[in-house]
């Protein structure tokens, strides 16, 4: 079960029905999540966007998981719909962008949160299948969701892209395909930012560090790792007191970048990592 985002409240403690994303429409790719004890980045961000007034299209390869996120938003009084899509296929990306505009009349935010590192290895042991699977999943969806969203945003002369990369893009890791895909994602985002600034469109990257999310934990546990030992090890690797971050930390960063508070921020790689990147050099 996912953690619910509490409603905004004003100074008098009453519910605050104004939000930082009022009137905006968001697509969240990867809005479902791997089953687990905690909440995933995509679901947390979809819930956060909705709590702040956005109407949300929840996209996931597993449509039932996307639908579960949308149902949670609606149950809390928000507006959301869901669709199943394979982001490695351009026609799916074109379809969910078109469906969003048809349902809500505009498109303000595209949040790309789909990524895998399954079976990744170092260069000496790389296979074509592993390389293609990781690069396709981690990059193609961003490229083609962006391609099909841009005409809508250019016509509006506004919009923003938030792409979930990783500190692996800049830190030393033994995962060659994953690291390459995330570094390429950063570069692609910079290109989108500079090429579309004249249209009032922004594009930024969030680079999560060690997070306590189902995708980060459950695969290792299923492979035989002791859960408590794994969590202790990951917590100890984070410089900032408190250990790993949560999906809510990513959602809060995404909310800021999606909001008008970040209207003058584009082309940025934002680490949300408890200081991991700060140790470089």
N, C-alpha and C positions, 0 to 999 in steps of 0.2 A: 504494500500500500504506500502511495506517495505521501509526502508531507504537504499539508495544505498551506497556502500563503495566507496569512491573516489579512483581513480587510484594512484598508487605510482608515485612520481615525484622526479627527481634528483635535484642536487644543482642548475642547470640552469633552473629549472621549467619545463623541458620537461618530458614526461612520461618515467618512469623507468621500463623497461621490464624485469628486473631481480627480482626474488622474493625469499623470505625466504623458500618457499616450492617447488621451481622449481624441476621438475622431480619426485615429490612424488604423491602418490595416496591415497586419503582419503575416507573413508566411514563416513558419518554423519547420525546417527540414530536420528530421530526427526527433520529432516531438513525442514519439513513443519512447520506450526504454527497455533495456535488459532487465528482466526480473531480478529483484534483490531487496535487501533490507533498507536501502537508502533511495534517494531520488536521483534521476539522471539529469544531465545538463539540459537536454532538449526539453524535457517535460517541465523542469523548474523554470526555464525561460518562458515557455508558452503560458504557464500559470501566472508568472510575474507580469508579462505583457498584458494579459487579460485583466489582472487585478488593477492595472493602471489605465484601463479604459480601451485598450486595443481590441479590435475584432481579429480573431486569429484563425488562420488555416493551418491545421495540424497535419503534417505530412510524415509518413513513415513507411518503410518497406513492409512492416507488419501493420496492416490496416487496423486490426483490432486494438493494437497498442495506441495508435494515433487516435482512434475513436474513444478509448478510455480517457485520454488526456482531454479531448474536447468535451466529453460528458462531465468531467470534473469541473471544467470551466463553466459550463452551462449551469450545473448544479449550484455553483457559487454566485450565479447571477450575471455571468459574463456571456460573451458571444463567440462561438467557435464552431467550425465544421472540420471534418476530417476526411482524408483521402489516403489510400495506399498508393505508393509510387516507388519505382526503382530509379534512383537518381543517376544510375549509370547509363540510362537510356534518355536521349534528348527528347523523344516524343512524350515521355512521362513528365519531364520538367516543363515542357511547353504546355501540357495539359493542366498541371496544377496551378501554373500562373494564370492561364485563361480562366480556370474555374474560380480562382480567387477574385479576379476582376468581375466576373459575371455575378458572383454572389454578393460582393461588397462595394463594387463600383470604383474602386481605386486600389493602389498598392503603394505602401509607404516604407515597409521594412521587409527585407529578406534576410533571414537568419539561417545560415548554413551550418548545421551541427552534425552532419553525418561523417563518420570516420572510423576506420578499422586499422589494426596492426596485426591481424591474424597470421600466425606462422612466419612472421618476418624474421629475417636472419641477416648476417653480415654479407658483404659482397662476394666472398669466396664460396658461399653456399646458396646464393640466390638462384631461384628458378624463374622461368618465364611466367608460370602460372601465379606464383606469389607476387611478383612484380606487377603484373597486369591487374590482379585483383585489388591490390592496395592502391595503386595509382588511379585506377578507374573509379573506385569508390570515393577516394578522398579528394579527387580533383574534378572529375567530369560533371558531377552534380552541381558544383559551384559554378563552373564555366557555363553550363547550359541553363541553369536557373537564372544566372545573371543575364545571359544573352536574351532570354525571353522577357525578363522583367524590365530591362533597360528602355525599350520603346514606351512602356507605360509611364515610367518615371520621368523620362525626357519630356513627354507630353505634359506632365504635371509640373515640370521644372522643380522637382523635389523627390527625395527618397534616400534610403540608406541601405547598405549591405553590411552585415556583420558576419564575418567568417571565423569559425572556431578552428584555430591552428593548434599549436602546442609549443611548449618550451623546447621540445625536441628539435624544432627548426633551428635553434641557435645553440643548444647544449649538446654535449657529447653523449650519444646513445649508440647502442649496438644494433639498432634497427634501421637498416639502410633504406628500405623502401618507404617506411613510415616517415623517417626524417626528411628524405628527399621530397615526399609529397607535401609535407607541411612547409618546408622552405619554399617550394613552388607555389603553394597557396598564398604565402605572404607576398611573393613577387606578383602574382596575378592580382591580388587585392590592390597593391600599389598602382598597377596599371589601370585598373578600373577607376580608382580614385582620381588619378591625374587626367585620364581621358574623359571623365564625366563631371569634373568640377564646374565647368562652364554651364552645365545644366542644373546646378544646384544639388547634385547627387553626391553623397558621401559614401566612402567605403573604408572600413576598418577591420582589424584583426584582433581577436582575443587569443592569447597564448596561455592556456591553463597549465599549471604545474601538476603536482601530485594531488589528486582529488579523491575523496572517498565517495565514489559513485559505483553503481552496479557494474558498469562496463569495466571499470578499473580494477575491481576486486573479484567479482564472481568467477571470471575465467580462470584465474590463478587458483582459486579455491577448488574449482571443479577438477583442475589438473593435479590436485593433491596437496597444495600449500595449506598450512595451518592458518586459519583466518586471523586469529589474534596476533600471531607472530608476524604475518604479512603487514597488518595494520601498524604494529609497533615499528617495524622496519621503515615503512613509508613515512610515518610521523617523524621519526628520528632524522630523516633526510631533509626535512623542511626547516630552514633557518628560523622562521618566525614562530614564536611561542604559540603552542596550540596544535601544531602538526598540520596534517592535510587540510585542504579546503573542502568545501562542499559545493554541490551544484548551485546552491543559492548564491554563492560568491560569484559564479559565472553569470547567473541570471541578473544579479545586481549590476555587474559591469555592462552587460548587454543592454539593460534598461537605460543606463546613462548614455551609452553610445547611440541608442535609438531615439532618445528624447531630444527636444529642442535645446536642452542644456549643453549638448555637444555639437551645436550647429556650426561651430568653427573648428571642428576636429575631423580631419580626413587623412587617409594614408598612414595611419598609426598602427603599430604593433604593440598591443597592451598586454604585458605579462600580468597574469593573476596567479601568483605562484608562491606567495609567502617568502619571497626573496631569493629564489633559486637562481634566476638570471643575474641578480646583483652580485653573485659570487664569481661570475665569469671575469677573468683577468685580475 
